[in-house]
């Protein structure tokens, strides 16, 4: 059995990071600057941009809007708590679009 958050770590998070990294670089940030903002190495950003990591076919309009929101918030200096919320929203969108089940991780965490 694969738990929802396990899938998120292995598949969704790399996709989200790849899309945010690409968005940050499009704003004029260097790969090194984007890496610092994301808490990853410049090599990881390079791999994201060269489609060696984090490439899933999901690119729905709601997901892309949330990625654009994340990029905008990062550029504006969003807090880590704000970014966590955005990344969770992106993860929920991907999970809902790539499986028949909606992500339960947030709902279950709220019940505990």
SULQUI-V186193 format. One record per residue. N is the residue number from 1. SS is DSSP state (2 for helix, 1 for strand, 0 for the rest). PSI is psi in whole degrees, -180 to 180 (none if undefined). D_FIRST is the distance of its C-alpha to the first C-alpha in Angstrom with 2 decimals. Layout:
# SULQUI-V186193
{{N,SS,PSI,D_FIRST} {N,SS,PSI,D_FIRST}}
This chain:
# SULQUI-V186193
{{1,0,136,0.00} {2,0,123,3.79} {3,0,151,6.41} {4,2,-42,9.59} {5,2,-27,11.75} {6,2,-44,9.92} {7,2,-40,10.42} {8,2,-43,13.82} {9,2,-42,14.83} {10,2,-33,14.17} {11,2,-51,15.47} {12,2,-46,17.23} {13,2,-45,19.20} {14,2,-37,20.79} {15,2,-45,21.79} {16,2,-46,23.30} {17,2,-43,25.10} {18,2,-45,26.42} {19,2,-38,27.81} {20,2,-42,29.31} {21,2,-45,30.80} {22,2,-41,32.41} {23,2,-41,33.78} {24,2,-41,35.21} {25,2,-36,36.91} {26,2,-26,38.36} {27,0,-8,39.99} {28,0,-2,41.88} {29,0,150,39.86} {30,0,167,39.71} {31,2,-37,36.49} {32,2,-42,37.21} {33,2,-42,37.74} {34,2,-40,34.53} {35,2,-44,32.65} {36,2,-43,34.20} {37,2,-36,33.29} {38,2,-10,29.61} {39,0,32,29.47} {40,0,175,28.74} {41,0,158,31.12} {42,2,-33,33.58} {43,2,-38,32.03} {44,2,-43,28.67} {45,2,-42,30.65} {46,2,-43,32.44} {47,2,-38,29.24} {48,2,-46,28.06} {49,2,-30,31.49} {50,0,14,31.64} {51,0,35,28.29} {52,0,-12,26.78} {53,0,146,23.94} {54,0,40,22.14} {55,0,102,23.22} {56,0,156,21.30} {57,0,-11,23.37} {58,0,122,22.94} {59,0,52,26.36} {60,0,162,27.12} {61,2,-46,30.19} {62,2,-40,28.52} {63,2,-48,26.30} {64,2,-35,29.40} {65,2,-40,31.42} {66,2,-37,29.00} {67,2,-45,29.14} {68,2,-40,32.93} {69,2,-44,32.94} {70,2,-46,31.00} {71,2,-46,33.45} {72,2,-45,36.39} {73,2,-40,35.24} {74,2,-45,34.69} {75,2,-36,38.13} {76,0,-3,39.63} {77,0,39,38.18} {78,0,152,35.42} {79,0,162,34.11} {80,2,-32,30.70} {81,2,-41,29.77} {82,2,-42,30.84} {83,2,-37,28.85} {84,2,-43,25.68} {85,2,-43,26.12} {86,2,-45,26.78} {87,2,-40,23.79} {88,2,-42,21.53} {89,2,-44,23.36} {90,2,-43,22.81} {91,2,-43,19.07} {92,2,-41,19.02} {93,2,-49,21.21} {94,2,-47,19.14} {95,2,-44,15.91} {96,2,-34,18.04} {97,2,-19,19.68} {98,2,-2,16.87} {99,0,166,14.62} {100,0,-17,15.67} {101,0,141,14.09} {102,0,154,16.02} {103,0,131,14.70} {104,0,-6,14.35} {105,2,-42,14.55} {106,2,-44,18.35} {107,2,-43,18.78} {108,2,-38,16.73} {109,2,-34,18.59} {110,2,-27,21.79} {111,2,-23,21.27} {112,0,none,20.81}}
